[in-house]
């Protein structure tokens, strides 16, 4: 079950960088903080081979021809000016 965590006395520079990263990644501040914590604390749990296999499985599950690299790149840049 998820737990609520309140952070106090976050340095201004850390807060601003987290806020900017959240905007860049189109996430809420809360979601960005969770992603960053997971990346740091759980990074060693999934090895590279397993991560690659999962990415390939996800790609194979996409409808053929519907998602092209250029389309994906355009969607990633959408809204980022």
C-alpha positions in Angstrom: 0.0 0.0 0.0 1.4 3.4 -0.9 2.6 5.7 1.9 2.4 9.4 2.1 5.7 11.2 2.7 6.1 14.9 3.5 9.4 16.6 2.9 10.5 19.7 4.8 13.3 22.1 4.4 14.1 21.2 0.8 16.8 23.5 -0.5 15.5 26.1 -3.0 18.0 24.9 -5.7 16.9 21.3 -5.4 13.2 22.3 -5.5 13.7 24.4 -8.6 15.6 21.6 -10.4 12.9 19.0 -9.5 10.2 21.4 -10.6 12.0 22.0 -13.9 12.5 18.3 -14.5 8.8 17.6 -13.8 7.8 20.2 -16.4 10.3 18.9 -18.9 9.0 15.3 -18.4 5.4 16.4 -18.3 4.9 15.0 -14.8 3.5 16.4 -11.6 6.1 17.4 -9.0 5.0 14.4 -6.9 5.4 11.9 -9.8 8.8 13.3 -10.7 10.0 12.9 -7.1 8.8 9.3 -7.1 10.4 8.5 -10.4 13.7 10.0 -9.1 13.6 8.1 -5.9 12.8 4.8 -7.7 15.6 5.4 -10.1 18.0 6.0 -7.3 16.9 3.4 -4.8 15.7 0.6 -7.1 18.2 1.0 -9.9 20.1 -2.2 -9.1 17.0 -4.4 -9.1 16.5 -4.8 -12.8 19.6 -5.9 -14.8 20.2 -4.5 -18.3 19.2 -7.7 -20.1 15.9 -7.8 -18.4 15.2 -4.2 -19.1 16.1 -4.7 -22.7 13.8 -7.7 -23.0 10.9 -5.8 -21.5 11.5 -2.9 -23.9 11.6 -5.3 -26.8 8.4 -7.0 -25.6 6.6 -3.6 -25.4 7.8 -2.7 -28.8 6.6 -6.0 -30.3 3.2 -5.5 -28.7 2.6 -2.2 -30.6 0.5 -2.3 -33.8 2.8 -2.8 -36.8 3.4 0.4 -38.8 1.4 2.6 -36.5 4.3 4.0 -34.5 7.3 5.1 -36.5 10.5 6.6 -35.0 9.8 10.0 -36.5 6.2 10.0 -35.1 7.5 9.0 -31.7 10.1 11.8 -31.7 7.5 14.3 -32.8 5.2 13.3 -29.9 8.0 13.5 -27.4 8.8 17.1 -28.6 5.1 18.1 -28.7 4.5 20.9 -26.3 8.2 21.4 -25.6 9.2 24.7 -27.0 
